[in-house]
Amino acid sequence: MGLLGSLLGAASGGKGGGGLLSSILGQLAGGGGGASPGAGGIDLGSLIGKLQKGGLGDAVGSWVGMGENKQISPDQLNNALGSDKLKDIAAKLGIPSDQLTQILAQHLPKVVDKLTPKGQIPQGDVSKDLDELTKNTKFEDLDKLIAEYESKSR
């Protein structure tokens, strides 16, 4: 099993792509994330704050609010969070950084929307809520990515 599979196994208890997403969000939110999203917790408010300061306030507001979610591009995400930070996370996972930003640009609006169902940003650690979300949501493109990288690492 490769690094990606090891991270996912530890992070997800077999939830596939949802575990990868939990691990990535944990690292972005400053809670450690690492191999276990619950290790340092996932502070959604911190991540949202970083995105807002990075120029994505309107998009983030649409994800938290009750209306339609605005989409973002991988370039916007790189600018908001810092390409060095995203490259570092991608390197730890053993995936190309452009693939990581594509995954985040696609899934982050939906994840933030689901974690803020009443238009309120939850305080503190949202690891358990994210685990519930990933149990009930199929992340097919992430599962495909995992399989692709696992086959290359054999």
C-alpha positions in Angstrom: 0.0 0.0 0.0 1.4 3.4 -0.9 1.5 6.6 1.1 -1.9 7.8 -0.2 -3.5 4.5 0.8 -1.9 4.6 4.2 -3.1 8.1 4.8 -6.6 7.2 3.6 -6.7 4.1 5.7 -5.8 6.0 8.8 -7.9 9.0 8.0 -11.0 7.3 6.8 -11.5 3.9 8.3 -12.3 2.8 4.7 -14.3 5.7 3.5 -12.1 6.2 0.4 -12.1 9.7 -1.1 -13.9 11.2 1.9 -10.9 10.3 4.1 -8.6 12.0 1.6 -10.8 15.1 1.7 -10.8 15.0 5.6 -7.0 14.8 5.6 -6.6 17.7 3.2 -9.1 19.9 5.0 -7.5 19.2 8.3 -4.1 20.3 7.0 -5.6 23.5 5.3 -7.6 24.4 8.4 -4.5 24.4 10.6 -5.6 21.5 12.7 -2.9 19.1 11.7 -5.0 16.8 9.6 -2.1 14.6 8.7 -2.9 10.9 8.8 -5.9 11.4 11.1 -8.2 14.4 10.7 -9.2 14.3 14.3 -5.6 14.5 15.5 -5.6 18.3 15.6 -9.2 18.9 14.6 -10.7 20.7 11.6 -11.5 24.3 12.3 -13.9 25.2 9.5 -14.0 28.8 10.7 -10.2 29.1 10.3 -10.3 27.7 6.8 -13.2 30.0 5.8 -11.2 33.0 7.3 -8.2 32.1 5.2 -10.3 31.9 2.0 -12.0 35.2 2.8 -8.7 37.0 3.4 -7.4 35.4 0.1 -10.1 37.1 -1.9 -12.8 34.5 -2.0 -15.2 36.2 0.4 -18.1 36.3 -2.1 -17.7 32.7 -3.1 -17.4 31.5 0.5 -20.4 33.6 1.5 -22.5 31.7 -1.1 -21.4 28.4 0.3 -22.3 29.3 3.8 -25.5 31.1 2.8 -28.7 29.6 1.8 -28.5 30.3 -2.0 -26.6 28.7 -4.9 -22.9 27.9 -4.4 -20.5 29.9 -6.5 -17.8 27.8 -8.1 -14.1 28.6 -7.8 -11.1 27.8 -10.0 -7.9 26.0 -9.0 -6.1 29.3 -9.7 -8.3 31.2 -7.3 -7.7 28.6 -4.7 -3.9 28.8 -5.2 -4.1 32.5 -4.8 -6.2 32.4 -1.7 -4.4 29.7 0.2 -0.9 30.0 -1.2 0.5 27.7 -3.8 3.4 26.7 -1.5 1.0 25.4 1.1 -1.0 23.4 -1.5 2.2 22.0 -3.1 3.4 20.9 0.4 0.1 19.1 1.1 0.1 17.5 -2.4 3.7 16.3 -1.9 2.8 14.7 1.5 0.0 12.9 -0.3 2.1 11.9 -3.3 -0.2 13.6 -5.8 0.4 16.4 -8.3 -0.5 19.8 -6.8 -2.7 20.7 -9.8 -4.7 17.6 -9.1 -5.1 18.6 -5.5 -6.3 22.1 -6.4 -8.7 20.7 -8.9 -10.2 18.3 -6.2 -10.5 21.2 -3.8 -12.0 23.6 -6.3 -14.6 21.0 -7.2 -15.5 19.7 -3.7 -14.9 22.6 -1.3 -18.1 24.5 -2.1 -20.2 21.4 -1.5 -18.5 20.4 1.7 -18.7 23.9 3.2 -22.3 24.2 2.2 -23.1 20.8 3.8 -21.2 21.7 7.0 -23.2 25.0 7.3 -26.8 23.9 6.8 -28.3 26.8 8.6 -26.0 29.5 7.2 -23.9 29.5 10.4 -20.2 28.6 10.6 -19.8 26.0 13.3 -17.3 26.8 16.1 -14.4 24.5 16.9 -13.7 21.1 15.5 -15.9 19.8 12.7 -14.1 16.5 12.2 -17.1 14.4 13.3 -19.5 16.3 11.1 -17.1 15.9 8.2 -16.8 12.2 8.9 -20.6 11.9 8.8 -20.7 13.8 5.5 -18.1 11.7 3.9 -19.8 8.5 5.0 -22.9 9.5 3.1 -21.4 11.2 0.1 -19.7 9.4 -2.8 -16.5 11.1 -4.0 -16.1 9.1 -7.2 -13.3 11.2 -8.7 -11.3 10.9 -5.5 -11.8 7.1 -5.4 -10.5 7.0 -9.0 -7.5 9.1 -8.0 -6.7 6.8 -5.1 -6.9 3.7 -7.3 -4.7 5.3 -9.9 -2.0 6.3 -7.5 -2.2 3.0 -5.6 -1.6 1.1 -8.9 1.4 3.3 -9.7 3.0 2.7 -6.3 3.0 -1.1 -6.6 
